[in-house]
Amino acid sequence: MNAIPGAKPPPLYELARAEDRISFIYVERCAVNRDANAITATDERGTVHIPAASLGALILGPGATVSHQAMVLLAESGSTAVWVGERGVRYYAHGRSLTHSSRLLEAQAEAVTNRHGRLRVARSMYAMRFPDEDVSELTMQQLRGREGARVRRVYRHASRTTGVAWEGRNYDPTDFDASDDINRALSAATTCLYGVAHSVIVALGCSPGLGFVHTGHERSFVYDIADLYKAEVAIPIAFAVAAEHPDDIGGTTRRAVRDAIRSGAIMSRAAHDIRRLLLPDSTPSTDIVPLADVVQLWDERQGAVAAGHSYAMVPQIGDEDDEW
C-alpha cells in the first residue's frame, strides 16, 4: 500500500499539554495558511508565523480566510479554531483532542446525567467562587442568588475603581457597535475567555455541550468553565479598557485579556480545575498525552475487556445449533 501523501502528523506525546500552551491568537482581515509546521497570517503589512503545536486557540475574526492545509495542521496539533465577528459569536470547528483516553468524557457524561453527580459538580463550581463559605447544602436556587449578588458587587467595584458608569449588561448580539464602550469591551473580553475555555475542554477530550450549571446549549460546559474566571479576568479588564476610550476597543481588550490569561496561568488552572471537578477522587495523572491508543470493548458484566482479540472461540449459548 502506498504511503499517505503529505506531512506525517506529530505523535500526541510530542505536543504541548493544554495547560502549557499559548492562550489564543486573534487574526482578522488576513489569509491564514501553512508553512511547514507553522500557521501563517498574511495581510498588507506582511506575514506572521504562529507555532501551531503550542497554540491553544486560533480566533478568526471578520475577513479572515483559512486554507485547508492550515486547518489540517491545527487539527493535527490539537489546537482549536473559532470563528468570531462583530455580529455575534459562532463556533464552527475544533482540532482533535490531545488525549486518546475517554476517561474525562465518560466521567463528565456520568455526572451530568445523574442528579446527585450533577449537583456535586455544580456545587464545586460555586465553591470555587466562595472559598470561605460552606455551600455543600445549598440548593441551585440559593447558589444562583449568591452568585448573582457576587457578580453585582464585582461590577460595582469595577465601576467605582475606573470611573466607568455601569447601568447593566446591555448589548445587541447582532450588532457589536450598537453598544456603549463598556458593553463592547465586555463582549470582546468574554468572547476571548470562551475561546480559551473551549480550547482546554476539547483538548482534554471533554464535551463542550454537557454543562452542569448551564444547559441546553452546544457550549454549556464552556460557559461553566469560563464563568470560573470571568470576575477575575473579563470584568476588570473590560472596565479598565473602557476607561481609556481606545479607538479599537475590541483589539485593546483582546490583547489585555491575552496578557491576563498568561500572567494568571488561566489555561493551566482550567485544565486542573476540569480534572478536579470531574474526577475529584483521582490523583494528578499524566495520561492526558498517552504514548499509545487504548481501546477496549464494553462488557455488561466486566465493564471493559481487551480489544483486538477474537472472541469467536468463547462458548456461547446455542452455538451447537448455529448453522453458517
Secondary structure as a PSIPRED ss2 file (coil, helix, strand):
# PSIPRED VFORMAT (PSIPRED V4.0)

   1 M C   1.000  0.000  0.000
   2 N C   1.000  0.000  0.000
   3 A C   1.000  0.000  0.000
   4 I C   1.000  0.000  0.000
   5 P C   1.000  0.000  0.000
   6 G C   1.000  0.000  0.000
   7 A C   1.000  0.000  0.000
   8 K C   1.000  0.000  0.000
   9 P C   1.000  0.000  0.000
  10 P C   1.000  0.000  0.000
  11 P C   1.000  0.000  0.000
  12 L H   0.000  1.000  0.000
  13 Y H   0.000  1.000  0.000
  14 E H   0.000  1.000  0.000
  15 L C   1.000  0.000  0.000
  16 A C   1.000  0.000  0.000
  17 R C   1.000  0.000  0.000
  18 A H   0.000  1.000  0.000
  19 E H   0.000  1.000  0.000
  20 D H   0.000  1.000  0.000
  21 R C   1.000  0.000  0.000
  22 I E   0.000  0.000  1.000
  23 S E   0.000  0.000  1.000
  24 F E   0.000  0.000  1.000
  25 I E   0.000  0.000  1.000
  26 Y E   0.000  0.000  1.000
  27 V E   0.000  0.000  1.000
  28 E C   1.000  0.000  0.000
  29 R C   1.000  0.000  0.000
  30 C C   1.000  0.000  0.000
  31 A E   0.000  0.000  1.000
  32 V E   0.000  0.000  1.000
  33 N E   0.000  0.000  1.000
  34 R E   0.000  0.000  1.000
  35 D E   0.000  0.000  1.000
  36 A C   1.000  0.000  0.000
  37 N C   1.000  0.000  0.000
  38 A E   0.000  0.000  1.000
  39 I E   0.000  0.000  1.000
  40 T E   0.000  0.000  1.000
  41 A E   0.000  0.000  1.000
  42 T E   0.000  0.000  1.000
  43 D E   0.000  0.000  1.000
  44 E C   1.000  0.000  0.000
  45 R C   1.000  0.000  0.000
  46 G E   0.000  0.000  1.000
  47 T E   0.000  0.000  1.000
  48 V E   0.000  0.000  1.000
  49 H E   0.000  0.000  1.000
  50 I E   0.000  0.000  1.000
  51 P E   0.000  0.000  1.000
  52 A H   0.000  1.000  0.000
  53 A H   0.000  1.000  0.000
  54 S H   0.000  1.000  0.000
  55 L E   0.000  0.000  1.000
  56 G E   0.000  0.000  1.000
  57 A E   0.000  0.000  1.000
  58 L E   0.000  0.000  1.000
  59 I E   0.000  0.000  1.000
  60 L E   0.000  0.000  1.000
  61 G C   1.000  0.000  0.000
  62 P C   1.000  0.000  0.000
  63 G C   1.000  0.000  0.000
  64 A C   1.000  0.000  0.000
  65 T E   0.000  0.000  1.000
  66 V E   0.000  0.000  1.000
  67 S C   1.000  0.000  0.000
  68 H H   0.000  1.000  0.000
  69 Q H   0.000  1.000  0.000
  70 A H   0.000  1.000  0.000
  71 M H   0.000  1.000  0.000
  72 V H   0.000  1.000  0.000
  73 L H   0.000  1.000  0.000
  74 L H   0.000  1.000  0.000
  75 A H   0.000  1.000  0.000
  76 E H   0.000  1.000  0.000
  77 S C   1.000  0.000  0.000
  78 G C   1.000  0.000  0.000
  79 S C   1.000  0.000  0.000
  80 T E   0.000  0.000  1.000
  81 A E   0.000  0.000  1.000
  82 V E   0.000  0.000  1.000
  83 W E   0.000  0.000  1.000
  84 V E   0.000  0.000  1.000
  85 G E   0.000  0.000  1.000
  86 E C   1.000  0.000  0.000
  87 R C   1.000  0.000  0.000
  88 G E   0.000  0.000  1.000
  89 V E   0.000  0.000  1.000
  90 R C   1.000  0.000  0.000
  91 Y C   1.000  0.000  0.000
  92 Y C   1.000  0.000  0.000
  93 A C   1.000  0.000  0.000
  94 H C   1.000  0.000  0.000
  95 G C   1.000  0.000  0.000
  96 R C   1.000  0.000  0.000
  97 S C   1.000  0.000  0.000
  98 L C   1.000  0.000  0.000
  99 T C   1.000  0.000  0.000
 100 H C   1.000  0.000  0.000
 101 S C   1.000  0.000  0.000
 102 S C   1.000  0.000  0.000
 103 R H   0.000  1.000  0.000
 104 L H   0.000  1.000  0.000
 105 L H   0.000  1.000  0.000
 106 E H   0.000  1.000  0.000
 107 A H   0.000  1.000  0.000
 108 Q H   0.000  1.000  0.000
 109 A H   0.000  1.000  0.000
 110 E H   0.000  1.000  0.000
 111 A H   0.000  1.000  0.000
 112 V H   0.000  1.000  0.000
 113 T C   1.000  0.000  0.000
 114 N C   1.000  0.000  0.000
 115 R H   0.000  1.000  0.000
 116 H H   0.000  1.000  0.000
 117 G H   0.000  1.000  0.000
 118 R H   0.000  1.000  0.000
 119 L H   0.000  1.000  0.000
 120 R H   0.000  1.000  0.000
 121 V H   0.000  1.000  0.000
 122 A H   0.000  1.000  0.000
 123 R H   0.000  1.000  0.000
 124 S H   0.000  1.000  0.000
 125 M H   0.000  1.000  0.000
 126 Y H   0.000  1.000  0.000
 127 A H   0.000  1.000  0.000
 128 M H   0.000  1.000  0.000
 129 R H   0.000  1.000  0.000
 130 F C   1.000  0.000  0.000
 131 P C   1.000  0.000  0.000
 132 D C   1.000  0.000  0.000
 133 E C   1.000  0.000  0.000
 134 D C   1.000  0.000  0.000
 135 V C   1.000  0.000  0.000
 136 S C   1.000  0.000  0.000
 137 E C   1.000  0.000  0.000
 138 L C   1.000  0.000  0.000
 139 T C   1.000  0.000  0.000
 140 M H   0.000  1.000  0.000
 141 Q H   0.000  1.000  0.000
 142 Q H   0.000  1.000  0.000
 143 L H   0.000  1.000  0.000
 144 R H   0.000  1.000  0.000
 145 G H   0.000  1.000  0.000
 146 R H   0.000  1.000  0.000
 147 E H   0.000  1.000  0.000
 148 G H   0.000  1.000  0.000
 149 A H   0.000  1.000  0.000
 150 R H   0.000  1.000  0.000
 151 V H   0.000  1.000  0.000
 152 R H   0.000  1.000  0.000
 153 R H   0.000  1.000  0.000
 154 V H   0.000  1.000  0.000
 155 Y H   0.000  1.000  0.000
 156 R H   0.000  1.000  0.000
 157 H H   0.000  1.000  0.000
 158 A H   0.000  1.000  0.000
 159 S H   0.000  1.000  0.000
 160 R H   0.000  1.000  0.000
 161 T H   0.000  1.000  0.000
 162 T H   0.000  1.000  0.000
 163 G C   1.000  0.000  0.000
 164 V C   1.000  0.000  0.000
 165 A C   1.000  0.000  0.000
 166 W C   1.000  0.000  0.000
 167 E C   1.000  0.000  0.000
 168 G C   1.000  0.000  0.000
 169 R C   1.000  0.000  0.000
 170 N C   1.000  0.000  0.000
 171 Y C   1.000  0.000  0.000
 172 D E   0.000  0.000  1.000
 173 P C   1.000  0.000  0.000
 174 T C   1.000  0.000  0.000
 175 D E   0.000  0.000  1.000
 176 F H   0.000  1.000  0.000
 177 D H   0.000  1.000  0.000
 178 A H   0.000  1.000  0.000
 179 S C   1.000  0.000  0.000
 180 D C   1.000  0.000  0.000
 181 D H   0.000  1.000  0.000
 182 I H   0.000  1.000  0.000
 183 N H   0.000  1.000  0.000
 184 R H   0.000  1.000  0.000
 185 A H   0.000  1.000  0.000
 186 L H   0.000  1.000  0.000
 187 S H   0.000  1.000  0.000
 188 A H   0.000  1.000  0.000
 189 A H   0.000  1.000  0.000
 190 T H   0.000  1.000  0.000
 191 T H   0.000  1.000  0.000
 192 C H   0.000  1.000  0.000
 193 L H   0.000  1.000  0.000
 194 Y H   0.000  1.000  0.000
 195 G H   0.000  1.000  0.000
 196 V H   0.000  1.000  0.000
 197 A H   0.000  1.000  0.000
 198 H H   0.000  1.000  0.000
 199 S H   0.000  1.000  0.000
 200 V H   0.000  1.000  0.000
 201 I H   0.000  1.000  0.000
 202 V H   0.000  1.000  0.000
 203 A H   0.000  1.000  0.000
 204 L C   1.000  0.000  0.000
 205 G C   1.000  0.000  0.000
 206 C C   1.000  0.000  0.000
 207 S C   1.000  0.000  0.000
 208 P C   1.000  0.000  0.000
 209 G C   1.000  0.000  0.000
 210 L C   1.000  0.000  0.000
 211 G C   1.000  0.000  0.000
 212 F C   1.000  0.000  0.000
 213 V C   1.000  0.000  0.000
 214 H C   1.000  0.000  0.000
 215 T C   1.000  0.000  0.000
 216 G C   1.000  0.000  0.000
 217 H C   1.000  0.000  0.000
 218 E C   1.000  0.000  0.000
 219 R C   1.000  0.000  0.000
 220 S H   0.000  1.000  0.000
 221 F H   0.000  1.000  0.000
 222 V H   0.000  1.000  0.000
 223 Y H   0.000  1.000  0.000
 224 D H   0.000  1.000  0.000
 225 I H   0.000  1.000  0.000
 226 A H   0.000  1.000  0.000
 227 D H   0.000  1.000  0.000
 228 L H   0.000  1.000  0.000
 229 Y H   0.000  1.000  0.000
 230 K H   0.000  1.000  0.000
 231 A C   1.000  0.000  0.000
 232 E C   1.000  0.000  0.000
 233 V C   1.000  0.000  0.000
 234 A H   0.000  1.000  0.000
 235 I H   0.000  1.000  0.000
 236 P H   0.000  1.000  0.000
 237 I H   0.000  1.000  0.000
 238 A H   0.000  1.000  0.000
 239 F H   0.000  1.000  0.000
 240 A H   0.000  1.000  0.000
 241 V H   0.000  1.000  0.000
 242 A H   0.000  1.000  0.000
 243 A H   0.000  1.000  0.000
 244 E H   0.000  1.000  0.000
 245 H C   1.000  0.000  0.000
 246 P C   1.000  0.000  0.000
 247 D C   1.000  0.000  0.000
 248 D C   1.000  0.000  0.000
 249 I H   0.000  1.000  0.000
 250 G H   0.000  1.000  0.000
 251 G H   0.000  1.000  0.000
 252 T H   0.000  1.000  0.000
 253 T H   0.000  1.000  0.000
 254 R H   0.000  1.000  0.000
 255 R H   0.000  1.000  0.000
 256 A H   0.000  1.000  0.000
 257 V H   0.000  1.000  0.000
 258 R H   0.000  1.000  0.000
 259 D H   0.000  1.000  0.000
 260 A H   0.000  1.000  0.000
 261 I H   0.000  1.000  0.000
 262 R H   0.000  1.000  0.000
 263 S H   0.000  1.000  0.000
 264 G C   1.000  0.000  0.000
 265 A C   1.000  0.000  0.000
 266 I H   0.000  1.000  0.000
 267 M H   0.000  1.000  0.000
 268 S H   0.000  1.000  0.000
 269 R H   0.000  1.000  0.000
 270 A H   0.000  1.000  0.000
 271 A H   0.000  1.000  0.000
 272 H H   0.000  1.000  0.000
 273 D H   0.000  1.000  0.000
 274 I H   0.000  1.000  0.000
 275 R H   0.000  1.000  0.000
 276 R H   0.000  1.000  0.000
 277 L H   0.000  1.000  0.000
 278 L H   0.000  1.000  0.000
 279 L C   1.000  0.000  0.000
 280 P C   1.000  0.000  0.000
 281 D C   1.000  0.000  0.000
 282 S C   1.000  0.000  0.000
 283 T C   1.000  0.000  0.000
 284 P C   1.000  0.000  0.000
 285 S C   1.000  0.000  0.000
 286 T C   1.000  0.000  0.000
 287 D C   1.000  0.000  0.000
 288 I C   1.000  0.000  0.000
 289 V C   1.000  0.000  0.000
 290 P C   1.000  0.000  0.000
 291 L C   1.000  0.000  0.000
 292 A C   1.000  0.000  0.000
 293 D C   1.000  0.000  0.000
 294 V C   1.000  0.000  0.000
 295 V C   1.000  0.000  0.000
 296 Q E   0.000  0.000  1.000
 297 L E   0.000  0.000  1.000
 298 W E   0.000  0.000  1.000
 299 D E   0.000  0.000  1.000
 300 E C   1.000  0.000  0.000
 301 R C   1.000  0.000  0.000
 302 Q C   1.000  0.000  0.000
 303 G E   0.000  0.000  1.000
 304 A E   0.000  0.000  1.000
 305 V E   0.000  0.000  1.000
 306 A E   0.000  0.000  1.000
 307 A C   1.000  0.000  0.000
 308 G C   1.000  0.000  0.000
 309 H C   1.000  0.000  0.000
 310 S C   1.000  0.000  0.000
 311 Y C   1.000  0.000  0.000
 312 A C   1.000  0.000  0.000
 313 M C   1.000  0.000  0.000
 314 V C   1.000  0.000  0.000
 315 P C   1.000  0.000  0.000
 316 Q C   1.000  0.000  0.000
 317 I C   1.000  0.000  0.000
 318 G C   1.000  0.000  0.000
 319 D H   0.000  1.000  0.000
 320 E H   0.000  1.000  0.000
 321 D H   0.000  1.000  0.000
 322 D C   1.000  0.000  0.000
 323 E C   1.000  0.000  0.000
 324 W C   1.000  0.000  0.000
